[in-house]
């Protein structure tokens, strides 16, 4: 009987540029069976897309250049940074390994064929492919795909009010502006509640800032295992 895969390591992000998630998805071309590759790097704390590119193939060299550009753009060179990704060959190539060592980036990998080990990237791809502007007929060229993704990234980072971070934009949380914004919202809601309490059945919306963010937290898995064991235990 084959053994179970070892769970991925858990990492906690208490601020921006501490834990990034990277993944690749296919963008369909106009001709059936043709695809382009969309590479995205997401900061799991702020949900900001810190790096992206569209290409017509996958290589370790390309992945390394993309990571280097993201690290330099975010100004986190040699800072403690974890990059979580799947087990694809571009992420495990020699060029990528050397680049990560030079940048001071720690690697983290999902288990083979387990998409839940990279939930932040999976959620981002779902958002990407379900926005109203998604071209359902496909992309005519790699240039057309890049132009569309550039617009999506700009909207996602600067306009999209993300439900997982209390409806602030990823850029606002990335820059640390979310606390002041949420405090202002809380004050507005409290004043409205005081003026017209009958409009609420209970407390107002929770505008407390989201704290630290975990990637694959082990505590949750252990709690679930203990709870399952208790449910199955005889009376």
C-alpha positions as CSV (number, residue, x, y, z in Angstrom):
1,X,0.0,0.0,0.0
2,X,1.6,3.3,-1.0
3,X,2.4,5.7,1.8
4,X,0.8,9.1,2.2
5,X,2.5,12.2,0.9
6,X,4.2,14.3,3.6
7,X,2.1,17.5,4.3
8,X,3.7,20.7,3.1
9,X,5.4,23.0,5.6
10,X,3.3,25.7,7.3
11,X,4.3,29.3,7.0
12,X,2.9,32.4,8.6
13,X,2.8,35.9,7.0
14,X,2.5,38.7,9.5
15,X,3.2,41.4,6.8
16,X,3.8,41.9,3.1
17,X,6.7,40.2,1.3
18,X,7.0,37.4,3.7
19,X,5.2,34.5,2.0
20,X,4.5,34.4,-1.8
21,X,2.5,31.9,-3.8
22,X,3.4,31.1,-7.4
23,X,1.5,29.0,-9.9
24,X,0.7,28.7,-13.6
25,X,-2.5,28.4,-15.5
26,X,-3.4,27.9,-19.1
27,X,-5.0,30.7,-21.2
28,X,-6.8,29.3,-24.3
29,X,-6.0,30.4,-27.8
30,X,-8.5,30.9,-30.6
31,X,-7.6,27.6,-32.1
32,X,-8.7,24.5,-30.2
33,X,-5.9,22.9,-28.4
34,X,-3.6,25.9,-28.3
35,X,-2.7,27.6,-25.0
36,X,-0.5,30.3,-23.5
37,X,0.9,30.1,-20.0
38,X,0.0,32.6,-17.3
39,X,2.5,32.9,-14.5
40,X,1.4,34.7,-11.3
41,X,3.1,35.4,-8.0
42,X,0.8,36.4,-5.2
43,X,1.6,37.9,-1.8
44,X,-0.6,35.8,0.6
45,X,-0.8,38.5,3.3
46,X,-2.0,41.3,1.1
47,X,-3.3,39.3,-1.9
48,X,-1.4,41.6,-4.2
49,X,-0.1,40.2,-7.5
50,X,3.6,41.0,-7.2
51,X,4.7,39.4,-10.4
52,X,3.1,38.1,-13.6
53,X,3.9,37.1,-17.2
54,X,2.3,35.4,-20.2
55,X,4.5,33.2,-22.4
56,X,4.1,30.3,-24.9
57,X,6.3,27.8,-23.0
58,X,7.6,27.0,-19.5
59,X,11.3,27.0,-18.5
60,X,13.3,27.3,-15.3
61,X,15.2,30.3,-16.8
62,X,12.0,32.2,-17.4
63,X,10.7,31.4,-13.9
64,X,13.9,32.7,-12.4
65,X,13.8,36.0,-14.3
66,X,10.2,36.5,-13.3
67,X,11.0,36.0,-9.6
68,X,14.0,38.3,-9.7
69,X,11.9,41.1,-11.3
70,X,9.3,40.7,-8.6
71,X,11.8,40.7,-5.7
72,X,13.5,43.8,-7.1
73,X,10.2,45.6,-7.8
74,X,9.0,45.0,-4.2
75,X,12.4,46.0,-2.7
76,X,12.7,42.8,-0.6
77,X,16.1,41.6,-1.8
78,X,17.7,39.3,0.9
79,X,14.7,39.8,3.2
80,X,13.2,36.6,4.7
81,X,10.8,35.4,2.0
82,X,9.2,32.1,1.3
83,X,8.0,31.2,-2.2
84,X,5.4,28.4,-2.4
85,X,4.7,26.7,-5.7
86,X,3.8,23.4,-7.3
87,X,6.3,20.6,-8.2
88,X,6.7,21.6,-11.8
89,X,10.1,21.3,-13.5
90,X,10.5,25.1,-14.0
91,X,10.5,25.6,-10.2
92,X,13.0,22.8,-9.5
93,X,15.4,23.5,-12.3
94,X,19.0,24.4,-11.5
95,X,18.7,28.0,-12.7
96,X,15.7,28.6,-10.4
97,X,17.4,27.0,-7.4
98,X,20.6,29.2,-7.9
99,X,18.5,32.3,-8.3
100,X,16.5,31.7,-5.2
101,X,19.6,31.1,-3.2
102,X,21.1,34.4,-4.4
103,X,17.9,36.3,-3.6
104,X,17.6,34.7,-0.2
105,X,14.2,33.1,-1.0
106,X,13.2,29.9,0.7
107,X,11.3,27.3,-1.4
108,X,8.1,25.5,-0.4
109,X,6.3,23.0,-2.6
110,X,2.8,21.5,-2.8
111,X,2.3,17.8,-2.8
112,X,2.0,16.2,-6.2
113,X,-1.6,16.6,-7.6
114,X,-2.9,18.3,-4.5
115,X,-4.3,21.7,-5.5
116,X,-5.5,22.5,-1.9
117,X,-1.8,22.9,-0.9
118,X,-1.7,26.2,-2.9
119,X,-5.2,27.6,-2.2
120,X,-4.3,31.3,-2.6
121,X,-3.2,30.9,-6.2
122,X,-6.1,28.6,-7.0
123,X,-8.5,31.3,-5.7
124,X,-6.8,34.0,-7.7
125,X,-7.1,32.0,-11.0
126,X,-10.8,31.4,-10.3
127,X,-11.2,35.2,-9.9
128,X,-9.2,35.8,-13.1
129,X,-11.3,33.4,-15.2
130,X,-14.7,34.5,-13.9
131,X,-14.5,38.3,-14.3
132,X,-17.0,39.6,-16.8
133,X,-14.3,40.7,-19.2
134,X,-12.8,37.2,-19.5
135,X,-12.5,36.5,-23.3
136,X,-14.6,33.2,-23.6
137,X,-13.5,32.7,-27.2
138,X,-9.8,32.7,-26.3
139,X,-6.8,34.9,-27.0
140,X,-5.6,35.6,-30.6
141,X,-2.0,35.9,-29.7
142,X,0.4,36.0,-26.7
143,X,0.5,39.8,-27.1
144,X,-3.3,39.9,-26.8
145,X,-3.1,37.7,-23.7
146,X,-0.5,40.0,-22.1
147,X,-2.6,43.1,-22.7
148,X,-5.6,41.5,-21.1
149,X,-3.7,40.2,-18.1
150,X,-2.1,43.6,-17.6
151,X,-5.6,45.2,-17.3
152,X,-6.7,42.4,-15.0
153,X,-3.7,42.8,-12.7
154,X,-4.2,46.6,-12.5
155,X,-7.9,46.2,-11.6
156,X,-7.3,43.4,-9.1
157,X,-4.5,45.2,-7.3
158,X,-5.9,48.7,-7.2
159,X,-9.7,48.5,-7.6
160,X,-10.9,45.1,-6.5
161,X,-12.2,45.2,-2.9
162,X,-11.2,41.8,-1.7
163,X,-13.6,40.0,0.6
164,X,-10.9,38.1,2.4
165,X,-9.2,41.3,3.6
166,X,-12.3,43.2,4.7
167,X,-13.0,44.7,1.3
168,X,-9.9,46.9,0.9
169,X,-7.8,46.6,-2.2
170,X,-4.7,44.4,-2.2
171,X,-2.5,47.5,-2.9
172,X,-4.0,49.2,0.2
173,X,-3.3,46.3,2.5
174,X,0.2,45.8,0.9
175,X,1.1,49.4,1.8
176,X,-0.3,49.1,5.3
177,X,-3.2,51.5,4.7
178,X,-6.0,49.0,5.6
179,X,-6.0,49.7,9.4
180,X,-6.8,53.4,9.0
181,X,-9.4,52.7,6.3
182,X,-11.1,50.0,8.4
183,X,-11.0,52.2,11.5
184,X,-12.8,54.9,9.5
185,X,-15.4,52.5,8.2
186,X,-16.0,51.2,11.8
187,X,-16.6,54.8,13.0
188,X,-19.1,55.5,10.2
189,X,-21.0,52.3,10.9
190,X,-21.1,53.0,14.7
191,X,-22.5,56.5,14.1
192,X,-25.1,55.1,11.7
193,X,-26.0,52.4,14.2
194,X,-26.4,54.9,17.0
195,X,-28.6,57.1,14.9
196,X,-30.9,54.3,13.6
197,X,-30.4,51.2,15.7
198,X,-33.6,49.6,14.3
199,X,-31.9,49.1,11.0
200,X,-29.6,46.5,12.5
201,X,-30.6,43.1,14.0
202,X,-27.4,42.9,15.9
203,X,-23.9,44.4,15.8
204,X,-22.6,46.2,12.7
205,X,-20.2,44.6,10.2
206,X,-16.8,43.5,11.6
207,X,-14.2,46.0,10.3
208,X,-11.3,44.7,12.4
209,X,-8.2,44.3,10.2
210,X,-7.3,40.7,9.2
211,X,-4.3,39.6,11.2
212,X,-1.6,37.1,10.2
213,X,-2.2,34.7,7.3
214,X,-1.2,31.1,7.3
215,X,-0.2,29.0,4.4
216,X,-1.2,25.3,5.0
217,X,-1.6,25.7,8.8
218,X,-0.9,22.4,10.5
219,X,-3.0,23.3,13.6
220,X,-6.2,23.1,11.5
221,X,-5.3,19.7,10.2
222,X,-4.5,18.4,13.6
223,X,-7.7,19.8,15.1
224,X,-9.7,18.1,12.3
225,X,-8.0,14.8,12.9
226,X,-8.7,15.0,16.7
227,X,-12.3,16.0,16.1
228,X,-12.8,13.1,13.7
229,X,-11.3,10.7,16.2
230,X,-13.6,11.9,18.9
231,X,-16.6,11.5,16.7
232,X,-15.7,8.0,15.9
233,X,-14.9,7.0,19.4
234,X,-17.4,4.6,21.1
235,X,-19.6,6.1,23.8
